[in-house]
Amino acid sequence: MAGAHGFALDIDLRRNFGVSLCDILAERVPLWWAAEAIDRLPRGCLTFQEVGGWQALTVADQLALETAHGLQVLAWQQSKDGQNNRNPPKAPAPPKGKYQAEHEERERSERLAVKAERHAARMARRAARTPSV
């Protein structure tokens, strides 16, 4: 975790425990203590925001999401779709981490590039088949 999220982890350790990642790496703080400190980082801290998942939200943020979803379900139940059990509202998904979002965006861009190449090849084949006037 320290490699990919070292900066956020260092900030969280300094804010919450007054110790830096350099202190841990220089063995000025016992490794077991550092592991306990990392395990006790509060929900919603920078490290968890980078990693993603439900821990990235504070308890208040998660409660607000669940309340909003409950209201959506209540409104859906009163609608025609709800009475016929169609199109229920989706439950909120855990937030994506910084690197997960970047990875998905990169994959999406690569898929679009492949589609563009296929389209260009298809148009070139059509141009080759069509007699020019």
Secondary structure, DSSP 8 states (H G I E B T S, - for coil): -HHHHHHHHHHHHHHHHS--HHHHHTTSS-HHHHHHHHHT--TT-HHHHHHBSGGGS-HHHHHHHHHHHHHHHHHHHHSHHHHTT-S--------B-HHHHHHHHHHHHHHHHHHHHHHHHHHHHHHHHS---
